[in-house]
């Protein structure tokens, strides 16, 4: 069997709603599934040290501070220099780790990664991407919240970054890339989308034009690009709709004895469907454009989502994601 390159992922042990109770088992599951993976846990000594001592391939780096969800992200990163998030990003910057995963404050992760890892040369704005399940292959969707206000050139860079991520993490050979808009014609949409369309047509290999909101989960393209304001709203609508529909299906299947009997027959198919629609399957959202791999998990991440996020971080690091983005953007700067 081919031996994968050894990679070290730093994990914020106290980030997220269910930390450390779900973070630690998630880290253990990740290293158990990949013999070339090492994890460095950052957090209070009493949390990380005993766990690391009792688990192979897991090390501990003790930190004295914690960034909470209600802290101002930028201020907390500047003042809490010994927090689990800041120390984790510094470990990546210093080469002690290849990637960082946290289910903590998204804003703090963005601020710490941008400040300590730095932006890739030529990147104007880092962006947060997410992988959405579709009827076909999954789609990389970005930006989903890092940049509420964008310029056309920012969307062009998002397209290049999303394409690199699709190649490395999803295995797309020649990713197809689309711009989210209110119509398919080049003249539709806001001034931002019209100008971005023109630039992407000239500068983005694989650009296929506009797609509408109904196309986001159709699986018709590999990457969909939009500004962070629009992307965040669309993502939250999709998450809420998915949760609502699955809940309604569950209620319908349990409302009578006949329905419950039918549910027993359908259970394997419904379980596979739930797994495919579950965002935990993909582990977390990458912050693209920084000089290191940074994966941000959902605040409610359970151990399976944490393990998936760590594995995705390792995959992105092995694939040289920051270098791939730098080479693509540098060649067109």
Buried (B, 14 or more C-beta within 10 A) or exposed (E): EEEEEBBBBBBBBBBBEBBBEBBBBBBBBBBEEBEEBBBBBBBBEEBBBEBBEEBEBBBBBBBEBBBEBEBBBBEBBEEBBEBBBBBBBBBBBEEBBBBBBBBBBBBBBBBBBBBBBBBBEBBBBBBBBBBBBBEEBBBBBBBBBBBEEBBBBBBBBBBBBBBBBBBBBBEBEEBBBBBBBEEEEBEBBEEBBBBBBEBBEEBBEBBBBBBBBEBBBEBBBBBBBBBBBBBBEBBEEBBEEBEEEBEEBEEEBEEEEEEEEEBEEBEEEBEEBBEEBBBBBBBBBBBBBBBBBBBBBBBEBBBBBBBBBBBBBBBBBBBBBBEBBBBBBEEEE
